[in-house]
Amino acid sequence: MKLYNKPQQNKVQHINEGVYPKRISAFFMFTVCFAGVKEIFIREKGGLCMRKNILKRVGCIALAAICVMGMTACSKKDASQASADGVRHIVVGTGNGAAPFCYLDENGNSVGYDIDVLNELDARLPQYEFEIQAMDFSTLIVSIDSGSINFLSHQLVQSDARKEKYLFPSQYYCLSPMSLAVRSDSGITSMADMAGKTMEQNPSAYEYQMLMAYNDAHPGQELDVIAVSDQSTADGFLKVSNGQVDASLTYKATFDSVIPELGIDNLMLTDVVMCEDTYLMFPKTEQQLCDDIDAVLKEMVADGTLSKISEKWYGEDVFGLYADMVSITAK
């Protein structure tokens, strides 16, 4: 039984309202201290200082470093406290500018698909009390690495690099359908039509892994994936438009927002051809929390709760429509 009545507005803490800037400051103070020690010994090697002065300076920096580490330890403790009745306080990091997933409304409140999922998880897990903190994506990664948050929610895929460093539930919490942007006269309507045709993708992107997995699953019908880096979405669409490549894998929302800015009218979107499965992400130290949330996510899929939330924010049930496409994503 849930012990607290926690309105969303009171639960969400934006990054500039909390203690996180102090933690960031502590992180940079420690970095400066380390750099200072390194710089001292570099200078001493050139005979610029007396040994006595070195010892004083190193001692001062070491003392500052100890203070910083103490502050960091306190910050980590803040991210995971248990109340007298045994309810564990969990700090969840999410985004502040990624509509319709996690963003701030006109009143500065966190809203979106991710926020609704997190609130439902909180309601179903009486042993935990969630505090949602909205911040920039780069800050989210620093936060989970420093222990300032217990897990994060920002439509993340399970890339190989992330799986080496973090934990993921077995159950995805969202599906992101993707289509092909093609020339209107290309005759391409599906992945089957892409056999032998070209598409560009960054090798470091998860979508590249998805395309490689598709080729592996369809011998004799492979598409030609050209590796590129540092190319904008707009430039990719322009290459399709002028015939340099045959297609670009993209989201409908991205297509709808970028194409009008380019002023081109010879591209169209196919039906959905692939679907990204996205996950909540946890540090390696949060196995129990990850397992508990995984179990509830499976319940929310089975009872249709996630389908209802997706209908609210996407206008369609992505779980009912695209779940069978998850099998062709990278594993």
C-alpha positions in Angstrom: 0.0 0.0 0.0 1.4 3.4 -0.9 2.3 5.4 2.1 2.4 8.9 0.5 0.2 11.1 -1.5 2.8 12.6 -3.8 1.5 15.1 -6.4 3.8 15.2 -9.5 4.3 18.9 -9.1 5.8 18.5 -5.7 7.9 15.5 -6.7 9.7 17.1 -9.7 12.9 19.0 -8.8 14.6 20.9 -11.6 18.3 20.9 -11.5 18.7 24.6 -10.7 16.5 24.3 -7.6 18.3 21.5 -5.8 21.7 20.6 -4.4 23.1 19.2 -7.7 25.1 22.3 -8.6 27.0 21.8 -5.3 27.8 18.2 -6.4 29.0 19.5 -9.8 31.1 22.0 -8.1 32.6 19.3 -5.9 33.4 17.3 -9.0 35.2 20.1 -10.6 37.0 21.0 -7.4 38.4 17.5 -7.2 39.5 17.7 -10.9 41.3 21.0 -10.2 43.0 19.6 -7.1 44.3 16.6 -9.1 45.5 18.9 -11.9 47.2 21.1 -9.3 49.2 18.2 -7.8 50.2 17.1 -11.3 51.2 20.7 -12.2 53.4 21.0 -9.1 55.4 17.9 -9.9 55.8 19.0 -13.5 57.2 22.3 -12.3 59.4 20.7 -9.7 61.0 18.5 -12.3 62.2 21.8 -13.9 63.6 22.9 -10.5 61.2 25.8 -10.0 60.3 25.2 -6.4 62.0 24.2 -3.1 61.1 20.9 -1.6 59.7 22.5 1.6 57.3 24.6 -0.5 56.2 21.6 -2.5 55.2 19.7 0.7 53.2 22.7 1.9 51.4 23.0 -1.4 50.7 19.3 -1.8 49.5 19.2 1.8 47.0 22.0 1.1 45.7 20.4 -2.1 45.4 17.0 -0.4 43.4 18.5 2.4 41.1 20.2 -0.2 40.7 16.9 -2.0 39.7 15.2 1.2 37.0 17.8 1.8 35.7 17.4 -1.7 35.5 13.6 -1.4 33.5 14.1 1.8 31.1 16.4 0.0 30.7 13.8 -2.8 30.1 11.0 -0.3 27.3 13.1 1.3 25.8 13.8 -2.1 25.8 10.0 -3.0 24.1 9.3 0.3 21.4 11.9 -0.5 20.5 10.0 -3.7 19.5 6.9 -1.8 18.0 7.4 1.7 15.6 5.2 3.6 12.9 6.7 5.8 12.0 5.4 9.3 9.3 3.2 7.8 11.7 1.6 5.4 10.6 3.4 2.2 13.8 4.1 0.1 14.2 7.5 -1.4 15.1 7.2 -5.1 16.3 10.1 -7.2 15.3 9.7 -10.9 17.0 11.8 -13.6 15.1 12.7 -16.7 15.3 15.2 -19.5 13.9 18.8 -19.8 13.7 19.4 -23.5 12.8 16.2 -25.4 9.1 16.4 -26.2 7.0 14.3 -26.1 9.1 12.1 -23.9 10.4 14.4 -21.1 10.2 18.2 -21.2 9.0 21.2 -19.3 5.5 22.7 -19.9 4.7 26.4 -19.9 4.6 26.3 -16.1 8.0 24.7 -15.8 6.6 21.3 -14.7 8.1 18.1 -16.1 5.6 16.3 -18.4 5.7 13.7 -21.1 5.6 10.0 -21.8 8.5 9.2 -19.5 7.1 11.2 -16.6 3.8 9.4 -16.8 5.6 6.0 -16.8 7.8 7.0 -13.8 4.8 8.2 -11.8 3.0 4.9 -12.5 6.1 2.9 -11.5 6.3 5.0 -8.3 2.6 4.2 -7.5 3.2 0.5 -7.9 6.4 0.2 -5.8 5.5 1.0 -2.2 9.0 0.2 -1.0 10.4 3.2 -3.0 9.7 7.0 -3.0 10.6 8.6 -6.3 12.0 12.2 -6.7 12.1 13.2 -10.3 14.9 15.7 -11.3 14.8 17.3 -14.8 18.1 18.2 -16.3 20.1 18.3 -19.6 21.1 15.0 -21.1 24.9 15.6 -20.5 24.2 16.3 -16.9 22.2 13.1 -16.6 25.3 11.0 -17.5 27.5 12.9 -15.1 24.8 12.4 -12.4 24.5 8.6 -12.8 28.2 8.2 -12.9 28.7 10.3 -9.7 25.8 8.5 -7.8 23.7 11.7 -7.6 20.8 9.8 -9.2 19.7 6.2 -8.8 18.6 5.7 -12.4 17.7 7.7 -15.5 14.9 7.9 -18.0 15.6 9.4 -21.4 14.6 7.0 -24.2 17.9 5.2 -24.2 18.8 2.2 -26.3 21.1 -0.6 -25.1 24.2 0.1 -27.1 27.2 -2.3 -26.5 29.2 0.5 -24.8 26.3 1.2 -22.4 25.7 -2.4 -21.5 29.4 -2.7 -20.4 29.0 0.1 -17.9 25.3 0.1 -16.9 22.3 -2.1 -16.0 19.1 -2.3 -18.1 15.8 -4.1 -17.3 14.9 -6.9 -19.6 11.6 -5.1 -20.4 11.7 -2.0 -22.6 9.4 0.8 -21.5 8.9 2.4 -24.9 9.1 1.7 -28.6 10.2 4.4 -31.2 9.0 3.5 -34.7 11.2 4.5 -37.6 10.5 4.9 -41.3 12.5 5.5 -44.5 12.8 8.9 -46.1 12.9 8.2 -49.8 12.3 10.1 -53.1 8.7 10.1 -54.0 9.5 8.5 -57.4 11.8 5.8 -56.0 9.2 3.0 -55.7 10.6 2.1 -52.2 7.9 1.3 -49.7 9.6 -1.2 -47.3 13.0 -2.6 -46.2 12.5 -5.4 -48.8 12.7 -2.8 -51.5 16.1 -1.6 -50.2 18.0 -4.8 -51.2 21.2 -3.6 -52.9 20.3 0.0 -52.4 22.2 2.6 -50.3 21.7 4.2 -47.0 24.1 6.2 -44.8 24.6 5.8 -41.1 27.1 6.7 -38.4 28.9 3.5 -37.3 28.7 4.7 -33.6 24.9 5.0 -33.7 22.6 2.4 -32.5 20.7 2.6 -35.8 23.9 1.3 -37.5 23.7 -1.8 -35.3 20.0 -2.2 -36.2 20.8 -2.1 -39.9 23.6 -4.6 -39.5 21.3 -6.9 -37.6 18.8 -6.6 -40.4 21.4 -7.6 -43.0 22.4 -10.6 -40.9 18.8 -11.7 -40.7 18.2 -11.2 -44.5 21.0 -12.9 -46.4 20.8 -12.1 -50.1 18.6 -9.1 -49.5 21.2 -6.8 -47.7 21.2 -3.1 -48.2 24.4 -1.2 -48.7 25.1 0.8 -45.5 27.6 3.5 -46.1 29.5 4.6 -42.9 29.5 8.4 -42.3 30.3 10.6 -39.4 29.5 14.2 -38.4 26.6 14.5 -40.8 23.5 16.3 -39.9 20.0 14.9 -40.4 19.3 17.8 -42.9 22.3 16.9 -45.0 21.2 13.2 -45.0 17.8 14.2 -46.3 19.4 16.4 -49.0 21.5 13.5 -50.2 18.4 11.4 -50.6 16.7 14.3 -52.4 19.5 14.7 -55.0 19.9 11.0 -55.5 23.3 10.5 -53.8 21.8 7.7 -51.6 18.5 5.9 -51.8 17.0 6.3 -48.3 17.5 7.7 -44.8 16.2 5.9 -41.6 14.4 8.5 -39.5 11.5 9.3 -37.1 8.3 10.8 -38.4 8.6 13.7 -36.0 12.1 14.4 -37.3 11.0 14.3 -40.9 8.1 16.6 -40.3 10.2 19.2 -38.5 13.3 19.2 -40.8 11.9 18.9 -44.3 9.9 22.2 -44.3 13.1 24.0 -43.3 14.9 22.5 -46.3 12.3 23.6 -48.8 12.4 20.3 -50.7 9.2 18.6 -51.9 10.4 15.4 -53.5 10.7 13.2 -50.4 8.2 11.0 -48.6 8.1 8.7 -45.6 7.4 5.0 -46.0 5.4 3.0 -43.4 7.3 2.1 -40.2 10.1 -0.3 -41.1 12.0 -0.7 -37.8 11.4 0.1 -34.2 13.9 1.1 -31.5 13.3 -0.5 -28.0 14.2 2.0 -25.3 15.1 1.4 -21.7 15.6 2.9 -18.3 19.3 2.9 -17.3 20.8 2.0 -13.9 24.3 2.0 -12.4 25.8 -1.4 -11.7 25.2 -0.9 -8.0 21.4 -0.8 -8.4 20.6 -4.5 -9.4 17.7 -4.9 -6.9 16.1 -1.6 -8.0 16.5 -2.6 -11.6 14.9 -6.0 -11.0 12.0 -4.5 -9.1 11.2 -2.0 -11.8 11.7 -4.7 -14.5 9.0 -6.8 -12.9 6.5 -3.8 -12.7 7.2 -2.8 -16.3 6.2 -6.3 -17.4 3.0 -5.9 -15.5 2.4 -2.6 -17.2 2.8 -4.1 -20.6 0.5 -7.1 -19.7 -2.3 -5.0 -18.3 -2.2 -2.4 -21.1 -1.0 0.5 -19.0 1.9 1.4 -21.2 -0.3 1.1 -24.3 -2.7 3.7 -22.8 0.2 6.1 -21.9 1.6 5.7 -25.5 -1.9 6.5 -26.9 -2.0 9.6 -24.8 1.4 11.0 -26.0 1.8 9.4 -29.5 -1.7 9.0 -30.6 -1.2 5.3 -31.2 -0.5 2.1 -29.2 3.2 1.5 -30.1 3.2 -1.7 -28.1 0.3 -3.2 -30.0 1.5 -1.9 -33.4 5.2 -2.4 -33.4 6.2 -5.0 -30.7 6.9 -7.6 -33.4 9.5 -5.3 -35.0 11.7 -5.4 -32.0 13.1 -8.7 -33.1 15.0 -7.1 -35.9 16.8 -4.5 -33.7 20.4 -5.1 -32.6 20.8 -7.4 -29.6 
